[in-house]
Amino acid sequence: MSDKLKDIINKQNEQQESVVEQLDDVVQLVGFMIGDEEYAVPILSIQEIIKPFSWTRVPQVPGYVMGVFNLRGAVIPLIDLRAKFGLQTKKQGEDTRFIVMRHGDDVAGFVIDRLTMAIRIKKENIGPAPDTTNSDDTIIEGVGKQADKIITILKVNKLLERDF
């Protein structure tokens, strides 16, 4: 192999390593609105995002559990994040979505007011959960800082914990 070809191969390998390092420094999230606040969860925890459709009420569950719905044969609980976060519930609108999240074997659908966008934040721009929360029990993973706003990043495993 010629020296020139070796140089080209070495440069390509260095560029690939640089890209991988950059990707390791970035967290990919999906943002959504609940009330006036923007939240986000890791993109890999999302199974799917769908427009609202019919669901079935279930008796004797907490007020934030709306019921269950059938998603391709799987019965999944549906949780209203407005109610879970202590906000006034509201009628579903044109922008309302069900966001189905998964962590291990746990799956649930969450009602969100509106999707915002896919977000890429450098790890260095993510701060810890505020000191006002009990760090073990909080659903807040951290706070992502962008130029014009702050986004609360949620722990999917805590959102999916069942207390019903």
Rosetta constraint file for C-alpha pairs under 8 A:
AtomPair CA 1 CA 5 HARMONIC 6.58 0.50
AtomPair CA 1 CA 6 HARMONIC 6.87 0.50
AtomPair CA 2 CA 6 HARMONIC 6.35 0.50
AtomPair CA 3 CA 7 HARMONIC 6.17 0.50
AtomPair CA 4 CA 8 HARMONIC 6.36 0.50
AtomPair CA 5 CA 9 HARMONIC 6.23 0.50
AtomPair CA 6 CA 10 HARMONIC 6.09 0.50
AtomPair CA 7 CA 11 HARMONIC 6.16 0.50
AtomPair CA 8 CA 12 HARMONIC 6.23 0.50
AtomPair CA 9 CA 13 HARMONIC 6.23 0.50
AtomPair CA 10 CA 14 HARMONIC 6.21 0.50
AtomPair CA 11 CA 15 HARMONIC 6.18 0.50
AtomPair CA 12 CA 16 HARMONIC 6.19 0.50
AtomPair CA 13 CA 17 HARMONIC 6.20 0.50
AtomPair CA 14 CA 18 HARMONIC 6.15 0.50
AtomPair CA 15 CA 19 HARMONIC 6.24 0.50
AtomPair CA 16 CA 20 HARMONIC 6.24 0.50
AtomPair CA 17 CA 21 HARMONIC 6.15 0.50
AtomPair CA 18 CA 22 HARMONIC 6.22 0.50
AtomPair CA 19 CA 23 HARMONIC 6.21 0.50
AtomPair CA 20 CA 24 HARMONIC 6.21 0.50
AtomPair CA 21 CA 25 HARMONIC 6.51 0.50
AtomPair CA 22 CA 26 HARMONIC 6.71 0.50
AtomPair CA 23 CA 27 HARMONIC 7.94 0.50
AtomPair CA 25 CA 122 HARMONIC 5.60 0.50
AtomPair CA 25 CA 123 HARMONIC 5.53 0.50
AtomPair CA 25 CA 124 HARMONIC 7.72 0.50
AtomPair CA 26 CA 120 HARMONIC 6.19 0.50
AtomPair CA 26 CA 121 HARMONIC 5.47 0.50
AtomPair CA 26 CA 122 HARMONIC 4.25 0.50
AtomPair CA 26 CA 123 HARMONIC 5.61 0.50
AtomPair CA 27 CA 42 HARMONIC 7.43 0.50
AtomPair CA 27 CA 120 HARMONIC 5.62 0.50
AtomPair CA 27 CA 121 HARMONIC 5.30 0.50
AtomPair CA 27 CA 122 HARMONIC 6.05 0.50
AtomPair CA 27 CA 123 HARMONIC 6.23 0.50
AtomPair CA 28 CA 42 HARMONIC 5.98 0.50
AtomPair CA 28 CA 43 HARMONIC 5.83 0.50
AtomPair CA 28 CA 118 HARMONIC 7.19 0.50
AtomPair CA 28 CA 119 HARMONIC 5.76 0.50
AtomPair CA 28 CA 120 HARMONIC 4.64 0.50
AtomPair CA 28 CA 121 HARMONIC 6.65 0.50
AtomPair CA 29 CA 40 HARMONIC 5.88 0.50
AtomPair CA 29 CA 41 HARMONIC 5.32 0.50
AtomPair CA 29 CA 42 HARMONIC 4.32 0.50
AtomPair CA 29 CA 43 HARMONIC 4.69 0.50
AtomPair CA 29 CA 118 HARMONIC 5.80 0.50
AtomPair CA 29 CA 119 HARMONIC 4.96 0.50
AtomPair CA 29 CA 120 HARMONIC 6.25 0.50
AtomPair CA 29 CA 121 HARMONIC 7.90 0.50
AtomPair CA 30 CA 40 HARMONIC 5.28 0.50
AtomPair CA 30 CA 41 HARMONIC 5.64 0.50
AtomPair CA 30 CA 42 HARMONIC 6.36 0.50
AtomPair CA 30 CA 43 HARMONIC 5.48 0.50
AtomPair CA 30 CA 115 HARMONIC 8.00 0.50
AtomPair CA 30 CA 116 HARMONIC 7.58 0.50
AtomPair CA 30 CA 117 HARMONIC 5.93 0.50
AtomPair CA 30 CA 118 HARMONIC 4.52 0.50
AtomPair CA 30 CA 119 HARMONIC 5.80 0.50
AtomPair CA 31 CA 38 HARMONIC 6.58 0.50
AtomPair CA 31 CA 39 HARMONIC 5.59 0.50
AtomPair CA 31 CA 40 HARMONIC 4.21 0.50
AtomPair CA 31 CA 41 HARMONIC 6.85 0.50
AtomPair CA 31 CA 115 HARMONIC 6.22 0.50
AtomPair CA 31 CA 116 HARMONIC 5.15 0.50
AtomPair CA 31 CA 117 HARMONIC 5.31 0.50
AtomPair CA 31 CA 118 HARMONIC 6.13 0.50
AtomPair CA 31 CA 119 HARMONIC 6.62 0.50
AtomPair CA 32 CA 38 HARMONIC 5.61 0.50
AtomPair CA 32 CA 39 HARMONIC 5.46 0.50
AtomPair CA 32 CA 40 HARMONIC 6.12 0.50
AtomPair CA 32 CA 112 HARMONIC 6.83 0.50
AtomPair CA 32 CA 113 HARMONIC 7.37 0.50
AtomPair CA 32 CA 114 HARMONIC 5.60 0.50
AtomPair CA 32 CA 115 HARMONIC 4.23 0.50
AtomPair CA 32 CA 116 HARMONIC 4.91 0.50
AtomPair CA 32 CA 117 HARMONIC 7.24 0.50
AtomPair CA 33 CA 37 HARMONIC 5.68 0.50
AtomPair CA 33 CA 38 HARMONIC 4.57 0.50
AtomPair CA 33 CA 39 HARMONIC 6.17 0.50
AtomPair CA 33 CA 112 HARMONIC 6.49 0.50
AtomPair CA 33 CA 113 HARMONIC 5.56 0.50
AtomPair CA 33 CA 114 HARMONIC 5.13 0.50
AtomPair CA 33 CA 115 HARMONIC 6.27 0.50
AtomPair CA 33 CA 116 HARMONIC 6.82 0.50
AtomPair CA 34 CA 38 HARMONIC 6.48 0.50
AtomPair CA 34 CA 39 HARMONIC 7.35 0.50
AtomPair CA 34 CA 81 HARMONIC 7.07 0.50
AtomPair CA 34 CA 82 HARMONIC 6.12 0.50
AtomPair CA 34 CA 112 HARMONIC 5.93 0.50
AtomPair CA 34 CA 113 HARMONIC 5.37 0.50
AtomPair CA 34 CA 114 HARMONIC 7.27 0.50
AtomPair CA 35 CA 82 HARMONIC 7.06 0.50
AtomPair CA 35 CA 87 HARMONIC 7.50 0.50
AtomPair CA 35 CA 113 HARMONIC 6.92 0.50
AtomPair CA 37 CA 151 HARMONIC 7.94 0.50
AtomPair CA 38 CA 150 HARMONIC 7.93 0.50
AtomPair CA 38 CA 151 HARMONIC 5.58 0.50
AtomPair CA 38 CA 152 HARMONIC 6.63 0.50
AtomPair CA 39 CA 151 HARMONIC 5.49 0.50
AtomPair CA 39 CA 152 HARMONIC 4.76 0.50
AtomPair CA 39 CA 153 HARMONIC 5.73 0.50
AtomPair CA 39 CA 154 HARMONIC 6.91 0.50
AtomPair CA 40 CA 151 HARMONIC 6.74 0.50
AtomPair CA 40 CA 152 HARMONIC 6.25 0.50
AtomPair CA 40 CA 153 HARMONIC 4.78 0.50
AtomPair CA 40 CA 154 HARMONIC 6.16 0.50
AtomPair CA 41 CA 45 HARMONIC 7.18 0.50
AtomPair CA 41 CA 46 HARMONIC 7.96 0.50
AtomPair CA 41 CA 153 HARMONIC 5.75 0.50
AtomPair CA 41 CA 154 HARMONIC 5.54 0.50
AtomPair CA 41 CA 155 HARMONIC 7.07 0.50
AtomPair CA 41 CA 156 HARMONIC 6.81 0.50
AtomPair CA 42 CA 46 HARMONIC 7.38 0.50
AtomPair CA 43 CA 118 HARMONIC 7.89 0.50
AtomPair CA 45 CA 101 HARMONIC 5.55 0.50
AtomPair CA 45 CA 102 HARMONIC 5.35 0.50
AtomPair CA 45 CA 103 HARMONIC 6.31 0.50
AtomPair CA 45 CA 156 HARMONIC 7.10 0.50
AtomPair CA 46 CA 99 HARMONIC 7.15 0.50
AtomPair CA 46 CA 100 HARMONIC 5.98 0.50
AtomPair CA 46 CA 101 HARMONIC 4.48 0.50
AtomPair CA 46 CA 102 HARMONIC 6.19 0.50
AtomPair CA 47 CA 99 HARMONIC 7.81 0.50
AtomPair CA 47 CA 100 HARMONIC 5.41 0.50
AtomPair CA 47 CA 101 HARMONIC 5.37 0.50
AtomPair CA 47 CA 102 HARMONIC 6.19 0.50
AtomPair CA 48 CA 99 HARMONIC 6.10 0.50
AtomPair CA 48 CA 100 HARMONIC 5.29 0.50
AtomPair CA 48 CA 101 HARMONIC 7.26 0.50
AtomPair CA 49 CA 97 HARMONIC 6.73 0.50
AtomPair CA 49 CA 98 HARMONIC 5.81 0.50
AtomPair CA 49 CA 99 HARMONIC 4.46 0.50
AtomPair CA 49 CA 100 HARMONIC 6.11 0.50
AtomPair CA 50 CA 97 HARMONIC 5.76 0.50
AtomPair CA 50 CA 98 HARMONIC 5.26 0.50
AtomPair CA 50 CA 99 HARMONIC 6.44 0.50
AtomPair CA 51 CA 96 HARMONIC 6.98 0.50
AtomPair CA 51 CA 97 HARMONIC 4.89 0.50
AtomPair CA 51 CA 98 HARMONIC 6.07 0.50
AtomPair CA 52 CA 96 HARMONIC 6.93 0.50
AtomPair CA 52 CA 97 HARMONIC 5.63 0.50
AtomPair CA 52 CA 98 HARMONIC 5.76 0.50
AtomPair CA 54 CA 69 HARMONIC 7.06 0.50
AtomPair CA 55 CA 67 HARMONIC 6.51 0.50
AtomPair CA 55 CA 68 HARMONIC 5.64 0.50
AtomPair CA 55 CA 69 HARMONIC 4.55 0.50
AtomPair CA 55 CA 70 HARMONIC 7.50 0.50
AtomPair CA 56 CA 66 HARMONIC 7.95 0.50
AtomPair CA 56 CA 67 HARMONIC 5.31 0.50
AtomPair CA 56 CA 68 HARMONIC 5.34 0.50
AtomPair CA 56 CA 69 HARMONIC 6.18 0.50
AtomPair CA 57 CA 66 HARMONIC 6.09 0.50
AtomPair CA 57 CA 67 HARMONIC 4.15 0.50
AtomPair CA 57 CA 68 HARMONIC 6.54 0.50
AtomPair CA 58 CA 66 HARMONIC 7.40 0.50
AtomPair CA 58 CA 67 HARMONIC 4.90 0.50
AtomPair CA 58 CA 68 HARMONIC 7.04 0.50
AtomPair CA 61 CA 65 HARMONIC 6.26 0.50
AtomPair CA 61 CA 164 HARMONIC 5.95 0.50
AtomPair CA 62 CA 164 HARMONIC 6.73 0.50
AtomPair CA 63 CA 83 HARMONIC 7.12 0.50
AtomPair CA 64 CA 79 HARMONIC 5.73 0.50
AtomPair CA 64 CA 80 HARMONIC 5.25 0.50
AtomPair CA 64 CA 81 HARMONIC 7.08 0.50
AtomPair CA 64 CA 82 HARMONIC 7.85 0.50
AtomPair CA 64 CA 83 HARMONIC 4.87 0.50
AtomPair CA 64 CA 84 HARMONIC 5.15 0.50
AtomPair CA 65 CA 77 HARMONIC 7.24 0.50
AtomPair CA 65 CA 78 HARMONIC 5.97 0.50
AtomPair CA 65 CA 79 HARMONIC 4.52 0.50
AtomPair CA 65 CA 80 HARMONIC 6.27 0.50
AtomPair CA 66 CA 77 HARMONIC 7.78 0.50
AtomPair CA 66 CA 78 HARMONIC 5.54 0.50
AtomPair CA 66 CA 79 HARMONIC 5.64 0.50
AtomPair CA 66 CA 80 HARMONIC 6.41 0.50
AtomPair CA 67 CA 77 HARMONIC 5.85 0.50
AtomPair CA 67 CA 78 HARMONIC 5.38 0.50
AtomPair CA 67 CA 79 HARMONIC 7.40 0.50
AtomPair CA 68 CA 75 HARMONIC 6.30 0.50
AtomPair CA 68 CA 76 HARMONIC 5.30 0.50
AtomPair CA 68 CA 77 HARMONIC 4.24 0.50
AtomPair CA 68 CA 78 HARMONIC 5.25 0.50
AtomPair CA 69 CA 75 HARMONIC 5.61 0.50
AtomPair CA 69 CA 76 HARMONIC 5.43 0.50
AtomPair CA 69 CA 77 HARMONIC 6.53 0.50
AtomPair CA 69 CA 78 HARMONIC 6.85 0.50
AtomPair CA 70 CA 74 HARMONIC 5.51 0.50
AtomPair CA 70 CA 75 HARMONIC 4.67 0.50
AtomPair CA 70 CA 76 HARMONIC 6.32 0.50
AtomPair CA 71 CA 75 HARMONIC 6.43 0.50
AtomPair CA 71 CA 76 HARMONIC 7.05 0.50
AtomPair CA 76 CA 107 HARMONIC 6.73 0.50
AtomPair CA 76 CA 108 HARMONIC 5.49 0.50
AtomPair CA 76 CA 109 HARMONIC 6.56 0.50
AtomPair CA 77 CA 107 HARMONIC 7.87 0.50
AtomPair CA 77 CA 108 HARMONIC 5.21 0.50
AtomPair CA 77 CA 109 HARMONIC 6.04 0.50
AtomPair CA 78 CA 108 HARMONIC 6.18 0.50
AtomPair CA 78 CA 109 HARMONIC 4.68 0.50
AtomPair CA 78 CA 110 HARMONIC 5.64 0.50
AtomPair CA 78 CA 111 HARMONIC 7.17 0.50
AtomPair CA 79 CA 84 HARMONIC 7.60 0.50
AtomPair CA 79 CA 108 HARMONIC 7.40 0.50
AtomPair CA 79 CA 109 HARMONIC 6.17 0.50
AtomPair CA 79 CA 110 HARMONIC 4.77 0.50
AtomPair CA 79 CA 111 HARMONIC 6.16 0.50
AtomPair CA 80 CA 84 HARMONIC 6.26 0.50
AtomPair CA 80 CA 110 HARMONIC 5.80 0.50
AtomPair CA 80 CA 111 HARMONIC 4.86 0.50
AtomPair CA 80 CA 112 HARMONIC 7.28 0.50
AtomPair CA 81 CA 85 HARMONIC 5.91 0.50
AtomPair CA 81 CA 110 HARMONIC 6.28 0.50
AtomPair CA 81 CA 111 HARMONIC 5.94 0.50
AtomPair CA 81 CA 112 HARMONIC 6.46 0.50
AtomPair CA 82 CA 86 HARMONIC 6.34 0.50
AtomPair CA 82 CA 87 HARMONIC 4.98 0.50
AtomPair CA 82 CA 88 HARMONIC 6.61 0.50
AtomPair CA 82 CA 89 HARMONIC 5.86 0.50
AtomPair CA 82 CA 111 HARMONIC 7.89 0.50
AtomPair CA 82 CA 112 HARMONIC 7.59 0.50
AtomPair CA 83 CA 87 HARMONIC 5.39 0.50
AtomPair CA 83 CA 88 HARMONIC 6.51 0.50
AtomPair CA 83 CA 89 HARMONIC 5.87 0.50
AtomPair CA 92 CA 96 HARMONIC 5.65 0.50
AtomPair CA 92 CA 113 HARMONIC 7.63 0.50
AtomPair CA 93 CA 113 HARMONIC 7.86 0.50
AtomPair CA 95 CA 113 HARMONIC 6.35 0.50
AtomPair CA 95 CA 114 HARMONIC 5.07 0.50
AtomPair CA 95 CA 115 HARMONIC 7.44 0.50
AtomPair CA 96 CA 111 HARMONIC 7.03 0.50
AtomPair CA 96 CA 112 HARMONIC 5.83 0.50
AtomPair CA 96 CA 113 HARMONIC 4.67 0.50
AtomPair CA 96 CA 114 HARMONIC 5.33 0.50
AtomPair CA 96 CA 115 HARMONIC 7.94 0.50
AtomPair CA 97 CA 111 HARMONIC 5.91 0.50
AtomPair CA 97 CA 112 HARMONIC 5.52 0.50
AtomPair CA 97 CA 113 HARMONIC 6.67 0.50
AtomPair CA 97 CA 114 HARMONIC 6.50 0.50
AtomPair CA 97 CA 115 HARMONIC 7.34 0.50
AtomPair CA 98 CA 109 HARMONIC 5.92 0.50
AtomPair CA 98 CA 110 HARMONIC 5.38 0.50
AtomPair CA 98 CA 111 HARMONIC 4.75 0.50
AtomPair CA 98 CA 112 HARMONIC 6.34 0.50
AtomPair CA 99 CA 109 HARMONIC 5.48 0.50
AtomPair CA 99 CA 110 HARMONIC 5.21 0.50
AtomPair CA 99 CA 111 HARMONIC 6.53 0.50
AtomPair CA 99 CA 112 HARMONIC 7.11 0.50
AtomPair CA 100 CA 107 HARMONIC 7.01 0.50
AtomPair CA 100 CA 108 HARMONIC 5.68 0.50
AtomPair CA 100 CA 109 HARMONIC 4.20 0.50
AtomPair CA 100 CA 110 HARMONIC 6.30 0.50
AtomPair CA 101 CA 107 HARMONIC 5.71 0.50
AtomPair CA 101 CA 108 HARMONIC 5.75 0.50
AtomPair CA 101 CA 109 HARMONIC 6.34 0.50
AtomPair CA 101 CA 110 HARMONIC 7.78 0.50
AtomPair CA 101 CA 156 HARMONIC 7.33 0.50
AtomPair CA 101 CA 160 HARMONIC 8.00 0.50
AtomPair CA 102 CA 106 HARMONIC 5.65 0.50
AtomPair CA 102 CA 107 HARMONIC 4.51 0.50
AtomPair CA 102 CA 108 HARMONIC 6.88 0.50
AtomPair CA 102 CA 156 HARMONIC 7.59 0.50
AtomPair CA 102 CA 160 HARMONIC 7.85 0.50
AtomPair CA 103 CA 107 HARMONIC 6.67 0.50
AtomPair CA 103 CA 156 HARMONIC 6.69 0.50
AtomPair CA 103 CA 157 HARMONIC 5.90 0.50
AtomPair CA 103 CA 160 HARMONIC 7.53 0.50
AtomPair CA 106 CA 160 HARMONIC 6.40 0.50
AtomPair CA 107 CA 160 HARMONIC 6.79 0.50
AtomPair CA 108 CA 160 HARMONIC 6.49 0.50
AtomPair CA 121 CA 125 HARMONIC 6.55 0.50
AtomPair CA 121 CA 126 HARMONIC 7.40 0.50
AtomPair CA 121 CA 144 HARMONIC 6.93 0.50
AtomPair CA 121 CA 145 HARMONIC 7.83 0.50
AtomPair CA 121 CA 146 HARMONIC 7.60 0.50
AtomPair CA 122 CA 126 HARMONIC 7.11 0.50
AtomPair CA 125 CA 144 HARMONIC 5.92 0.50
AtomPair CA 125 CA 145 HARMONIC 5.42 0.50
AtomPair CA 125 CA 146 HARMONIC 7.48 0.50
AtomPair CA 126 CA 142 HARMONIC 6.25 0.50
AtomPair CA 126 CA 143 HARMONIC 5.41 0.50
AtomPair CA 126 CA 144 HARMONIC 4.35 0.50
AtomPair CA 126 CA 145 HARMONIC 6.15 0.50
AtomPair CA 127 CA 142 HARMONIC 5.46 0.50
AtomPair CA 127 CA 143 HARMONIC 5.06 0.50
AtomPair CA 127 CA 144 HARMONIC 6.37 0.50
AtomPair CA 127 CA 145 HARMONIC 7.70 0.50
AtomPair CA 128 CA 141 HARMONIC 6.94 0.50
AtomPair CA 128 CA 142 HARMONIC 4.46 0.50
AtomPair CA 128 CA 143 HARMONIC 6.18 0.50
AtomPair CA 129 CA 133 HARMONIC 7.07 0.50
AtomPair CA 129 CA 135 HARMONIC 7.12 0.50
AtomPair CA 129 CA 140 HARMONIC 5.76 0.50
AtomPair CA 129 CA 141 HARMONIC 5.96 0.50
AtomPair CA 129 CA 142 HARMONIC 4.39 0.50
AtomPair CA 129 CA 143 HARMONIC 6.22 0.50
AtomPair CA 130 CA 142 HARMONIC 7.70 0.50
AtomPair CA 130 CA 143 HARMONIC 7.99 0.50
AtomPair CA 131 CA 135 HARMONIC 7.83 0.50
AtomPair CA 133 CA 137 HARMONIC 7.98 0.50
AtomPair CA 133 CA 138 HARMONIC 6.10 0.50
AtomPair CA 134 CA 138 HARMONIC 5.76 0.50
AtomPair CA 137 CA 158 HARMONIC 7.83 0.50
AtomPair CA 138 CA 158 HARMONIC 7.53 0.50
AtomPair CA 139 CA 154 HARMONIC 5.55 0.50
AtomPair CA 139 CA 155 HARMONIC 5.10 0.50
AtomPair CA 139 CA 156 HARMONIC 7.67 0.50
AtomPair CA 139 CA 158 HARMONIC 5.36 0.50
AtomPair CA 139 CA 159 HARMONIC 6.47 0.50
AtomPair CA 140 CA 152 HARMONIC 6.83 0.50
AtomPair CA 140 CA 153 HARMONIC 5.92 0.50
AtomPair CA 140 CA 154 HARMONIC 4.54 0.50
AtomPair CA 140 CA 155 HARMONIC 5.71 0.50
AtomPair CA 141 CA 152 HARMONIC 7.77 0.50
AtomPair CA 141 CA 153 HARMONIC 5.37 0.50
AtomPair CA 141 CA 154 HARMONIC 5.05 0.50
AtomPair CA 141 CA 155 HARMONIC 5.10 0.50
AtomPair CA 142 CA 152 HARMONIC 6.28 0.50
AtomPair CA 142 CA 153 HARMONIC 5.23 0.50
AtomPair CA 142 CA 154 HARMONIC 7.12 0.50
AtomPair CA 143 CA 150 HARMONIC 6.64 0.50
AtomPair CA 143 CA 151 HARMONIC 5.75 0.50
AtomPair CA 143 CA 152 HARMONIC 4.76 0.50
AtomPair CA 143 CA 153 HARMONIC 5.73 0.50
AtomPair CA 144 CA 150 HARMONIC 5.69 0.50
AtomPair CA 144 CA 151 HARMONIC 5.00 0.50
AtomPair CA 144 CA 152 HARMONIC 6.29 0.50
AtomPair CA 144 CA 153 HARMONIC 6.72 0.50
AtomPair CA 145 CA 149 HARMONIC 6.44 0.50
AtomPair CA 145 CA 150 HARMONIC 4.81 0.50
AtomPair CA 145 CA 151 HARMONIC 6.55 0.50
AtomPair CA 146 CA 150 HARMONIC 6.03 0.50
AtomPair CA 146 CA 151 HARMONIC 7.81 0.50
AtomPair CA 154 CA 159 HARMONIC 7.72 0.50
AtomPair CA 155 CA 159 HARMONIC 6.40 0.50
AtomPair CA 156 CA 160 HARMONIC 6.16 0.50
AtomPair CA 157 CA 161 HARMONIC 6.32 0.50
